[in-house]
């Protein structure tokens, strides 16, 4: 049996978050190469700061500046750093309690080898070359016996109110076995759906399980590349990444013999002529451009046949 | 309070990688079919459906909506979802039955952990301002917790390896297990470190899987199962997200949940400990004596499908009651870094 189709899926997004007074103050201090904690209800100093006391839930309002050296409370060794981590060579994760603080900060220690790490060792902050008011203004921690790097003079920073964190994740996205057969058929210019063995409905693209009956859909059905517009909208608003000039029509198209409509484009006529019940047919891209994708069909165009009666598609709206 | 019991449990095989989609349909359809065959119920008998899964794990938005295809949601169903392990979905379903609105519920969880890089994906459950931007991976954080216990004499590397050997041996009798077999503690200790002080076998494997449980109230439960696993205590608690402000050598939220649930007299405990030292930590925190059988299924070290692993602990513990192997059992589920959020469910059989 052929394996289902799969492909790398890379997702990237810049998360932009507002900080509020407590974290805004902490990030502003980082931009100035200073570290400020927050005194808790019981007098403990939290670094990084807590907005509310973890035990009493009281809002906390007394910032406390702490030292830039501290003690490693525990650590683990990352022999093969992962994408996005503070160092691209082997390093330790550590909980570091800064002098003057009562809680620990999670960060990286650039120690070179696990032999150079031990619980209780002393470390200091290594600042990033440029600071921006972000947790990564602390590049990492380093052992106290590491040669000290020249440190820029602290300078007052503008208040930091927002923080932006890019997130990139990588997946291997798999199509289902049924979707894979559908996509492979498209590479041959065929449209394949599946019939539910219980209710007899034909799904295209095939879904693996009938959403009405919850049973696997097993019988394959070849469908024609013509059908009926069940509903549509006219897109007038330009947006990022748009490839078709506005106005254009995005429509739900019910292929003849299918019981579920899918979305595609209707071109080849004036947008205002498109209507519910309009009969359309696929316009395929040149064969040499075909791949395992519904984009092999460039768009649908009117066939000129009389409109389908409303009753023929009413239950598919 | 309404008496509520687990009356059925089924799970997919625990495997390193499935060919299926991240919406879980391929894993869930056979699980539901097995569950219905075992209980004699059909989807029309289910009053409420609740699932646990994660879009970050799936790498797509609303993956749990696609999963509903596995139910056959027509006529329309009463349904909910938690972005958490399905053990918390079971809690929601239990509350739903307490409201009196329904007397049955089906709870399911699924995760295709192999789709992305699990250790990195789990960084996104951390504080998004101060911690997640550093991408601390789940194994690195667990390693720091393990060392705290090693340094303070609460456990040794040998203790951890013994947990692994016991888990693999117990899993021999679990047909769903991903890792099972006889391993020697001394051999385990010669393995290199993966994330010092953790070796690979100290970490739960990356597992794709799914599971489902049916809950029923009172008379309904007695009609469905010969020996229902009655829930006598059910609670969940959470510790602060400030990881450096927690005592990582214990789990205050587990202790608080256990106190609320009442765990005296349990004979079996299924503990959701994805790292070997966490099983020891949980035994100590819960005060479980040597007489308590811990993870007779093999536990998470034998297979840990994300977002179903906690629900599976409840299903395995309930199975011990329903099959007559135990009278009173405890199931634990965890979520978040280094056992931050914890749930305890206590069940018993009645004559």
Interface residues (C-beta under 8 A of the other chain):
Chain A: X3 X4 X6 X9 X11 X15 X17 X19 X23 X44 X46 X47 X48 X50 X54 X73 X74 X75 X76 X77 X78 X79 X82 X83 X84 X85 X86 X93 X94 X95 X97 X103 X104 X105 X106 X107 X108 X114 X119 X134 X135 X136 X163 X165 X167 X169 X170 X171 X172 X173 X174 X175 X176 X177 X179 X207 X208 X209 X210 X211 X212 X213 X214 X215 X216
Chain B: X19 X20 X21 X22 X25 X26 X29 X32 X43 X56 X59 X60 X68 X69 X70 X71 X72 X73 X74 X114 X115 X116 X117 X119 X120 X121 X123 X124 X128 X129 X130 X131 X132 X133 X134 X135 X136 X137 X139 X140 X141 X142 X143 X144 X145 X146 X147 X148 X151 X193 X195 X196 X197 X198 X240 X242 X243 X244 X245 X248
